[in-house]
Every structure is written in C-alpha cells, then in structure tokens.
Amino acid sequence: MFPLRARTVLAQLTPPVRRILAHSMLLGFAGSIADLLFNFYLVSLGYASETAALLLAQTAVVPLLAQVTTTAQRPAMFGLNAAAALVSGLVGSAVGGLLPALAGLMLGSGSQDMATK
C-alpha cells in the first residue's frame, strides 16, 4: 500500500516542488561534504573533534515550499523535503569521507597526515 501511495504523491509533484526538492538534495549533498572538510580543518587547528561543528541555516526553503504547495500537499512535501536532505546528506558524508583518502593518494601521503611547518 505504501509504494502505491508514494507513487501517487510523487506523480502529483509540480515542477516548482520538484526543483525545490532537487535543490534540497544538492544542498544536503554539498553541505555534508563541506561540513566534513570544515571539521577536519578545525581539528587541524587544534580543536577537539567533539567541539568541531558547523551550524546549517536553510531558512529560505520553508517559506518557498509553503508558497508553491497547497495546504493539502504541505505535510507530504515537507516530509519529502526533509527526507531528500537527509538521504543526500548521507551520500554527501560518504563521499566527503572518501576525499581525504583520495587526496592522500594524489599527494602521496596518508589520509590523516597533517602538514607540518
């Protein structure tokens, strides 16, 4: 029953909603990579890994999504938007986690080596 309902909801997405969802997925993906790399940077400056964190502000999506959906569509669209950001964030974190190893291979060093003066 759920896959049928999901297909029905997805089929009803308007082009503006599809673009907003795509934006959320891309933003989540790119943001996850940036967050991970920024945390590596903070650790390299001497901050403890527990304190290395970045605050993500995505205030424009909510009013925009509310404007391009009907009242009946909003619960499903906001749920889809949140799911898109979370799933793409997971993928972005995985890709971002592979970047240090790739950089290490390209530079001929270990993935966790720190530059020294």
C-alpha positions in Angstrom: 0.0 0.0 0.0 2.8 2.4 0.8 4.6 2.2 -2.6 1.3 2.9 -4.3 0.6 6.0 -2.2 4.2 7.2 -2.6 3.9 6.9 -6.4 0.6 8.8 -6.3 2.2 11.6 -4.2 5.3 11.7 -6.4 3.2 11.9 -9.6 1.4 15.0 -8.2 4.6 17.0 -7.6 4.5 20.2 -9.6 7.7 21.5 -11.3 8.4 24.1 -8.7 8.2 21.4 -5.9 10.4 19.1 -7.9 13.0 21.9 -8.3 12.9 22.7 -4.6 13.4 19.0 -3.7 16.3 18.8 -6.1 17.8 21.9 -4.5 17.4 20.3 -1.1 19.1 17.2 -2.2 22.0 19.0 -3.8 22.4 21.3 -0.8 22.3 18.4 1.6 24.9 16.6 -0.5 27.3 19.5 -0.9 26.7 20.7 2.7 27.7 17.3 4.1 31.0 17.4 2.2 31.7 20.9 3.3 30.8 20.1 6.9 33.1 17.2 7.0 36.0 19.0 5.4 35.4 22.0 7.7 35.5 19.7 10.7 38.8 18.3 9.5 40.1 21.9 9.3 39.0 22.7 12.8 40.7 19.6 14.2 43.9 20.6 12.3 43.8 23.9 14.1 43.8 22.1 17.4 40.1 22.0 18.3 38.9 18.7 19.8 36.8 16.7 17.4 33.9 16.9 19.9 33.8 20.7 19.5 34.2 20.9 15.7 30.7 21.5 14.4 29.0 23.7 11.8 25.6 25.2 12.1 23.4 24.7 8.8 20.9 27.6 8.2 18.4 26.7 5.5 15.7 29.3 6.2 14.6 30.1 2.7 13.3 26.6 1.8 10.4 26.5 4.2 8.5 29.7 3.1 9.3 28.9 -0.6 7.9 25.4 -0.3 4.9 26.6 1.5 4.2 29.1 -1.3 4.3 26.6 -4.1 2.2 23.9 -2.4 -1.4 23.6 -1.4 -2.5 23.2 2.2 -3.3 19.5 1.5 0.1 18.9 -0.1 2.2 20.5 2.5 2.6 17.6 5.0 3.8 15.2 2.3 6.0 17.8 0.6 7.7 19.0 3.8 8.3 15.3 4.7 9.8 14.7 1.2 11.9 17.8 1.5 13.3 16.6 4.9 13.9 13.1 3.6 15.6 14.4 0.5 18.0 16.5 2.6 18.7 13.6 5.0 19.3 11.0 2.3 21.5 13.3 0.2 23.4 14.3 3.3 24.1 10.7 4.0 25.5 10.2 0.5 27.5 13.5 0.8 29.0 12.4 4.0 30.1 9.1 2.5 31.7 10.9 -0.5 33.2 13.5 1.8 34.7 10.8 3.9 36.4 9.3 0.9 38.0 12.6 -0.1 40.9 12.5 2.4 41.9 9.1 1.1 41.7 10.3 -2.5 43.8 13.4 -1.6 46.3 11.2 0.2 46.7 9.1 -2.9 47.1 12.1 -5.1 49.7 13.7 -2.7 51.5 10.5 -1.8 50.7 10.8 1.9 48.4 9.1 4.4 44.7 10.2 4.5 45.1 11.5 8.1 48.6 13.1 7.8 48.9 16.7 8.9 51.1 19.2 7.2 54.0 20.3 9.5 55.9 23.6 9.3 
